[in-house]
Amino acid sequence: MHVGFFFMLTCHVLFVVKQGGWAVGMCPMHERVERVKHTGGCHCGAVRFDVWSSPDLLVFDCDCSICTKKQNHHFIVPENQFTLLQGLENINTYTFNTHIGKHTFCSTCGVQSFFTPRSNPDGYGIAPHCLDPGTVRSVTVEKFCGQKYEETMKNHPNIRDLSKPVAETHTVEVGSLHTP
């Protein structure tokens, strides 16, 4: 398993320790930052991806018309933290209304493992139930009122920030960490 550390360009890692199988970086100007490499995909395996995100997921439960129909729950990551490993030729896209959101799904099995949300067109919404087991530590679900989209976006404190690119990436192999 790989663990990445994401800091602002001015940040320096003070130390790295292994805690309960997770690597943690500490930064003097920022709070503890922790990211893991999740892998996942659709049901048939044609679409596979990896994504760097916290092991503690903030998942949105949206009640807009399409999310209600497909029971969409998702967490948001910046575009530069997502890599499609295989299956581009198997992905179909559905759009409606503003056509900003791109609802992608596997043309073989029909599963939507990721999509481009209207709220964060510069990122991806990842379906946590499509992640492979072993990298998620906890899930917190937050209701998102998609039926009143404009009002919800205006009042949400930080949803647009969730897809801002991460400035710098440091990756270490967990097995190679040595603790004093």
Phi and psi in degrees as a GROMACS rama.xvg file:
@    title "Ramachandran Plot"
@    xaxis  label "Phi"
@    yaxis  label "Psi"
@TYPE xy
-108.651  145.849  HIS-2
-126.408  134.97  VAL-3
-111.473  152.567  GLY-4
-119.658  131.468  PHE-5
-119.415  122.335  PHE-6
-135.887  160.986  PHE-7
-66.187  160.722  MET-8
-59.9359  -25.2501  LEU-9
-88.2656  -0.602987  THR-10
-91.2647  143.832  CYS-11
-125.617  139.714  HIS-12
-73.5497  125.502  VAL-13
-79.5729  -45.9771  LEU-14
-160.147  161.975  PHE-15
-127.448  130.53  VAL-16
-131.459  154.717  VAL-17
-97.3645  120.659  LYS-18
-126.922  111.331  GLN-19
56.8167  34.3511  GLY-20
86.5226  -1.31304  GLY-21
-114.588  142.375  TRP-22
-94.4914  142.518  ALA-23
-130.15  137.046  VAL-24
-111.966  143.964  GLY-25
-117.409  140.68  MET-26
-130.647  136.366  CYS-27
-65.6436  -28.3404  PRO-28
-103.341  -6.80214  MET-29
-132.981  158.104  HIS-30
-72.3224  172.575  GLU-31
-52.8291  131.194  ARG-32
-122.162  129.046  VAL-33
-140.69  129.917  GLU-34
-138.982  146.768  ARG-35
-127.937  158.563  VAL-36
-91.6069  109.046  LYS-37
-90.3313  145.881  HIS-38
-120.122  155.505  THR-39
-172.498  -173.943  GLY-40
173.584  -170.475  GLY-41
-81.996  -178.701  CYS-42
-68.1898  -43.5527  HIS-43
-81.2372  -12.3851  CYS-44
89.3474  -0.774679  GLY-45
-67.3232  -36.4686  ALA-46
-103.712  123.337  VAL-47
-132.903  145.841  ARG-48
-148.989  164.687  PHE-49
-129.422  155.329  ASP-50
-149.276  135.456  VAL-51
-94.0071  124.937  TRP-52
-160.273  171.348  SER-53
-63.4901  150.004  SER-54
-72.6265  -14.8772  PRO-55
-103.77  103.126  ASP-56
-89.2417  135.714  LEU-57
-99.4301  108.452  LEU-58
-106.435  132.453  VAL-59
-94.643  133.939  PHE-60
-109.315  96.7319  ASP-61
-90.481  143.117  CYS-62
-111.183  22.2482  ASP-63
-68.1884  172.996  CYS-64
-59.5058  -43.8868  SER-65
-78.127  -39.5539  ILE-66
-64.769  -35.0757  CYS-67
-64.5938  -44.4484  THR-68
-63.7435  -38.7667  LYS-69
-103.079  7.12531  LYS-70
54.5287  49.2893  GLN-71
-77.2725  121.119  ASN-72
-121.353  137.57  HIS-73
-155.068  154.634  HIS-74
-114.743  153  PHE-75
-106.706  136.427  ILE-76
-132.59  153.918  VAL-77
-64.4044  152.173  PRO-78
-55.471  -37.5268  GLU-79
-75.7934  -0.115547  ASN-80
-105.234  5.74669  GLN-81
-119.647  135.313  PHE-82
-132.283  122.17  THR-83
-80.5701  116.723  LEU-84
-86.1156  -35.9407  LEU-85
-161.569  157.264  GLN-86
103.781  9.33918  GLY-87
-52.3361  -39.7382  LEU-88
-69.3654  -16.0094  GLU-89
-94.8197  -4.40875  ASN-90
-91.1021  126.251  ILE-91
-106.811  155.001  ASN-92
-127.209  135.811  THR-93
-119.659  131.042  TYR-94
-129.914  160.077  THR-95
-157.397  174.664  PHE-96
53.3924  -108.287  ASN-97
-78.4126  -15.6973  THR-98
63.4938  17.6995  HIS-99
-79.535  -47.2647  ILE-100
-71.2807  135.024  GLY-101
-116.269  104.029  LYS-102
-89.8565  99.4606  HIS-103
-94.6346  148.352  THR-104
-154.75  157.383  PHE-105
-73.7268  129.491  CYS-106
-73.0447  -14.7818  SER-107
-87.2663  -54.3557  THR-108
-104.453  -12.368  CYS-109
83.9324  0.962571  GLY-110
-79.0217  134.889  VAL-111
-97.2174  104.617  GLN-112
-93.4869  -19.3798  SER-113
-157.266  163.184  PHE-114
-160.984  170.781  PHE-115
-100.339  109.985  THR-116
-77.2011  148.251  PRO-117
-59.4757  -37.2732  ARG-118
-66.5441  -27.4411  SER-119
-140.965  70.4666  ASN-120
-67.4225  -9.12029  PRO-121
-97.8119  17.3459  ASP-122
-147.181  -164.461  GLY-123
-131.722  145.8  TYR-124
-97.7324  123.635  GLY-125
-109.347  132.04  ILE-126
-79.2766  113.576  ALA-127
-62.2695  -28.5125  PRO-128
-73.5242  -6.2878  HIS-129
-99.4105  3.11214  CYS-130
-81.022  146.468  LEU-131
-68.426  149.574  ASP-132
-65.2601  152.342  PRO-133
112.658  -10.9657  GLY-134
-117.597  -9.8652  THR-135
-93.1771  124.311  VAL-136
-92.4191  -41.6265  ARG-137
-154.104  159.54  SER-138
-132.379  126.222  VAL-139
-112.709  127.405  THR-140
-103.522  129.626  VAL-141
-117.874  127.949  GLU-142
-68.8576  138.468  LYS-143
-127.892  118.005  PHE-144
-82.1852  85.0734  CYS-145
-73.2905  -18.7118  GLY-146
-66.8721  -27.0898  GLN-147
-118.547  57.1569  LYS-148
-52.6232  -53.6627  TYR-149
-59.7392  -45.4454  GLU-150
-65.1863  -42.4284  GLU-151
-62.7688  -44.9612  THR-152
-63.6175  -38.9546  MET-153
-63.2023  -36.5049  LYS-154
-95.8839  -7.83476  ASN-155
-78.7094  129.914  HIS-156
-67.2753  -31.243  PRO-157
-151.884  16.0482  ASN-158
-60.3253  -38.0181  ILE-159
-67.2069  -27.0841  ARG-160
-70.7655  -19.4219  ASP-161
-65.8372  -20.1147  LEU-162
-107.832  11.7626  SER-163
-68.3893  137.344  LYS-164
-58.5945  144.088  PRO-165
-80.6259  132.912  VAL-166
-69.1625  -43.8041  ALA-167
-147.011  144.287  GLU-168
-123.351  130.552  THR-169
-119.36  126.549  HIS-170
-118.799  134.74  THR-171
-132.169  151.851  VAL-172
-83.4864  123.332  GLU-173
-57.8255  -41.7697  VAL-174
-64.3478  -18.0051  GLY-175
-93.6809  -1.77459  SER-176
-75.1249  139.325  LEU-177
-120.224  128.604  HIS-178
-102.497  143.401  THR-179
